[in-house]
């Protein structure tokens, strides 16, 4: 039985620079920093209020779980802002926005009221984006399994699968009244280029 999440990875372009960003700008704390050989480090940080959660700042480099080609392709996707990491809850998102802006954090969206609460968007030093948010209290929707009222618009969800010899990016669209529908699956790296379009 799964009881909790304790670790997850964030792919970063430069591990030392990412550590500086997450600790000195976001206020995270270093939990583990140990050498792994060949110049690599196992480096984890934890956000305020989540002492049991460790985020591994994982450098995207050849030989560290990647070929040269897959590392280059993933680095390009990261730097272009392709990947969202998660939601950082705040007691006052407007104050957090002003605090992080003053520290030089790059925001792509100022605080804005949405159906689930008030959120902003910023990018870390690599290009990964986070959503600092002040969330509304969950509501029990009529649809089983939903915590919030159904979003009235459709949403596009991006996913990525990486292995030593291939990089696959997929997108799907879902609405509150229909299941996810595959829009496109693209094999970027692999034996042969491949595009598969859904209906």
C-alpha positions in Angstrom: 0.0 0.0 0.0 1.4 3.4 -1.0 1.4 5.8 1.9 3.2 8.9 0.7 5.5 10.6 -1.8 9.0 11.3 -0.4 11.2 12.0 -3.5 10.8 13.3 -7.0 13.1 14.7 -9.7 13.4 18.1 -11.4 15.5 18.1 -14.5 17.9 21.1 -14.4 20.4 22.5 -16.8 23.0 23.4 -14.2 22.9 21.7 -10.8 24.9 24.3 -8.8 22.9 27.2 -10.3 19.6 25.4 -9.6 20.7 24.8 -6.0 21.3 28.6 -5.6 17.9 29.4 -7.1 15.9 27.0 -5.0 17.6 27.8 -1.7 18.4 31.5 -2.0 15.4 32.7 -4.0 12.6 30.2 -3.1 13.8 29.5 0.4 14.1 25.7 0.1 16.5 23.8 2.4 19.2 21.4 1.3 18.6 17.9 2.7 21.2 15.8 1.0 24.3 16.7 -0.9 26.7 13.8 -1.5 29.1 12.9 -4.4 28.1 10.1 -6.7 31.4 9.8 -8.7 32.4 11.2 -12.1 31.6 14.7 -10.8 28.0 14.0 -10.1 26.1 14.8 -6.9 22.9 13.5 -5.3 21.4 16.9 -4.3 18.0 17.2 -2.8 16.1 20.2 -1.4 12.9 20.5 0.5 10.3 23.3 0.4 9.1 25.1 3.5 6.4 23.2 5.3 7.2 19.8 3.7 10.1 18.3 5.6 9.3 14.8 4.4 9.5 15.7 0.7 12.8 15.8 -1.1 13.2 17.2 -4.6 16.2 15.9 -6.4 17.8 18.5 -8.6 18.9 16.2 -11.5 21.3 17.6 -14.1 20.5 16.7 -17.7 23.9 15.6 -19.1 25.2 12.8 -21.2 26.2 9.7 -19.3 23.9 10.5 -16.4 20.9 8.4 -17.6 21.1 10.0 -21.1 22.8 9.7 -24.4 24.3 12.8 -25.8 21.4 13.2 -28.3 18.7 12.7 -25.7 20.3 15.0 -23.2 20.6 17.8 -25.9 16.9 17.3 -26.9 15.7 17.4 -23.3 17.8 20.4 -22.4 16.3 22.3 -25.3 12.7 21.4 -24.2 13.5 22.4 -20.6 15.0 25.8 -21.6 12.0 26.6 -23.8 9.7 26.3 -20.9 8.0 23.0 -21.9 7.6 21.5 -18.4 5.6 22.4 -15.4 6.7 21.0 -12.1 3.9 21.7 -9.6 2.0 24.0 -7.3 3.5 25.9 -4.4 0.7 26.8 -2.0 0.9 30.3 -0.3 -1.0 32.0 2.5 -0.8 35.2 0.4 0.1 34.7 -3.2 0.2 38.5 -3.9 2.8 39.0 -1.2 4.8 35.9 -2.4 4.7 37.3 -5.9 6.2 40.6 -4.8 8.8 38.9 -2.7 10.0 36.6 -5.4 10.0 39.3 -8.1 12.2 41.4 -5.8 14.6 38.5 -5.7 14.8 38.4 -9.5 12.4 35.4 -10.1 11.0 35.6 -13.7 7.2 35.5 -13.7 5.2 34.6 -16.9 1.9 35.3 -15.2 1.0 37.7 -12.4 -1.5 36.6 -9.7 -4.9 36.0 -11.3 -8.1 34.5 -9.9 -9.0 31.2 -11.4 -11.9 28.7 -10.7 -9.6 26.8 -8.2 -8.0 29.9 -6.5 -5.5 32.6 -7.3 -2.3 31.6 -9.0 0.8 33.1 -10.7 3.4 31.4 -12.8 7.2 31.7 -12.7 10.1 29.9 -14.3 13.1 28.5 -12.4 16.7 29.2 -13.6 16.5 26.3 -16.1 13.0 27.1 -17.6 10.8 24.7 -15.6 7.7 26.5 -14.5 5.9 26.5 -11.1 2.6 27.8 -10.0 2.5 29.7 -6.6 -1.1 29.6 -5.6 -3.6 30.4 -3.0 -6.1 27.6 -3.5 -9.8 27.5 -2.6 -11.0 24.9 -0.3 -11.9 21.7 -2.1 -15.5 21.1 -3.0 -17.2 17.8 -3.6 -18.3 17.8 -7.2 -21.2 15.7 -8.6 -18.7 13.7 -10.7 -17.0 11.0 -8.5 -13.3 11.6 -7.9 -13.4 15.4 -8.6 -12.4 17.7 -5.8 -13.1 21.0 -7.7 -16.0 22.1 -9.8 -15.4 20.9 -13.4 -13.3 23.4 -15.5 -15.6 24.8 -18.2 -12.9 24.7 -20.9 -10.8 21.9 -22.3 -7.2 21.5 -21.3 -4.1 20.2 -23.1 -1.9 17.9 -21.1 1.7 17.2 -22.1 3.6 14.2 -21.1 7.1 13.0 -21.8 8.8 9.6 -21.7 12.6 9.3 -21.9 14.8 6.2 -22.2 18.4 5.8 -23.3 17.6 5.7 -27.0 14.4 7.6 -27.5 12.5 10.7 -26.4 8.7 10.7 -26.8 6.4 13.7 -26.2 2.7 13.2 -26.2 -0.3 15.5 -25.7 -3.9 14.8 -24.8 -7.0 17.0 -24.4 -9.7 16.5 -21.9 -12.9 18.3 -20.8 -15.0 17.9 -17.7 -17.5 15.8 -19.7 -15.3 13.6 -21.7 -12.2 11.4 -21.1 -8.7 12.4 -22.3 -8.3 12.2 -26.0 -4.9 11.7 -27.5 -4.0 14.5 -29.9 -0.5 13.7 -30.9 2.3 11.4 -30.1 5.8 12.3 -31.5 8.9 10.2 -31.3 11.6 12.8 -31.4 14.6 10.5 -31.0 14.8 6.9 -31.8 15.4 4.5 -34.7 13.0 6.4 -37.0 11.0 9.6 -36.6 7.3 8.9 -35.9 4.1 11.0 -35.7 0.9 9.5 -34.6 -2.3 11.6 -34.6 -5.4 10.8 -32.6 -8.9 11.4 -33.7 
